[in-house]
Structures are given as structure tokens and as C-alpha cells.
């Protein structure tokens, strides 16, 4: 699909530079940018990336903090 957009001179110059570096059209540069933003802001993708990190990193609560937390909760009136 063909469309027209308005961008600042700085964004235009950046798109020109990237297009030359990557040897693609400016249209492709803008399409790649939109696809990347969609990927970064996709909630399911974000959750999947967080979960992938959590599988590799120990995310358990420090025992000292857990102990303190349980004592504080016991003092609170529910």
C-alpha cells in the first residue's frame, strides 16, 4: 500500500542514512520501524520476554526479606 507521511528533517535524514547502510528503501526503513515498535509494545511479547528471563535468573525472594515480610504481615490487622 502506498501512503504519504510527514516527518521532521532529522527523521528524514536518519531514514536516508539507515536506508543506505542497510541497502533498503526508505519505505522499508519506516516499515521496519513500525514493526519493531509493534513488537516492543506487544503485551504478550513483553510478558514472554520477561518469562524467558525469569526462567534463567533466580527470581526468588531473599530469605531475610521473606522472614521480615512475614513478621510485618502478622503484626498488621486485617
C-alpha positions as CSV (number, residue, x, y, z in Angstrom):
1,X,0.0,0.0,0.0
2,X,1.3,3.4,-0.8
3,X,0.8,6.3,1.6
4,X,2.3,9.7,2.4
5,X,3.6,10.7,5.9
6,X,5.2,13.9,7.3
7,X,8.4,13.6,9.3
8,X,10.9,16.1,10.6
9,X,14.1,16.8,8.6
10,X,16.1,14.9,11.3
11,X,14.0,11.8,10.9
12,X,14.2,12.0,7.1
13,X,18.0,12.3,7.2
14,X,18.2,9.4,9.6
15,X,16.0,7.3,7.4
16,X,18.2,8.2,4.4
17,X,21.3,7.2,6.3
18,X,19.8,3.9,7.5
19,X,18.5,3.0,4.1
20,X,21.9,3.4,2.6
21,X,23.6,1.4,5.4
22,X,21.1,-1.4,5.2
23,X,20.8,-1.2,1.4
24,X,17.0,-0.9,1.5
25,X,14.4,1.7,0.6
26,X,13.2,4.4,2.9
27,X,9.8,2.8,2.8
28,X,11.4,-0.4,4.1
29,X,13.1,1.6,6.9
30,X,9.8,3.1,8.1
31,X,8.1,-0.3,7.8
32,X,10.9,-1.9,9.9
33,X,10.5,0.8,12.5
34,X,6.7,0.3,12.8
35,X,7.2,-3.5,13.0
36,X,9.8,-3.0,15.8
37,X,7.6,-0.7,17.8
38,X,4.7,-3.1,17.5
39,X,6.9,-5.9,18.7
40,X,8.2,-3.8,21.7
41,X,4.7,-2.7,22.7
42,X,3.0,-6.0,22.2
43,X,1.9,-7.0,25.8
44,X,2.1,-10.8,25.1
45,X,5.6,-10.4,23.6
46,X,6.7,-8.3,26.7
47,X,5.4,-11.0,29.0
48,X,7.1,-13.8,27.0
49,X,10.4,-11.9,27.2
50,X,10.1,-11.3,30.9
51,X,9.2,-15.0,31.5
52,X,12.2,-16.1,29.4
53,X,14.5,-14.1,31.7
54,X,12.8,-15.4,34.8
55,X,13.5,-18.9,33.6
56,X,17.2,-18.2,33.5
57,X,17.5,-15.9,36.6
58,X,16.7,-16.8,40.2
59,X,13.8,-14.5,41.0
60,X,13.0,-16.0,44.4
61,X,12.7,-13.6,47.3
62,X,15.8,-13.3,49.6
63,X,15.1,-15.4,52.8
64,X,15.8,-12.4,55.1
65,X,13.3,-10.2,53.3
66,X,10.8,-13.1,53.2
67,X,11.2,-13.5,57.0
68,X,10.8,-9.8,57.7
69,X,7.8,-9.6,55.4
70,X,6.0,-12.4,57.2
71,X,6.7,-10.8,60.6
72,X,5.3,-7.4,59.4
73,X,2.2,-9.1,57.9
74,X,1.5,-10.9,61.2
75,X,1.5,-7.6,63.1
76,X,-0.9,-5.9,60.7
77,X,-4.6,-6.2,61.5
78,X,-6.6,-7.5,58.6
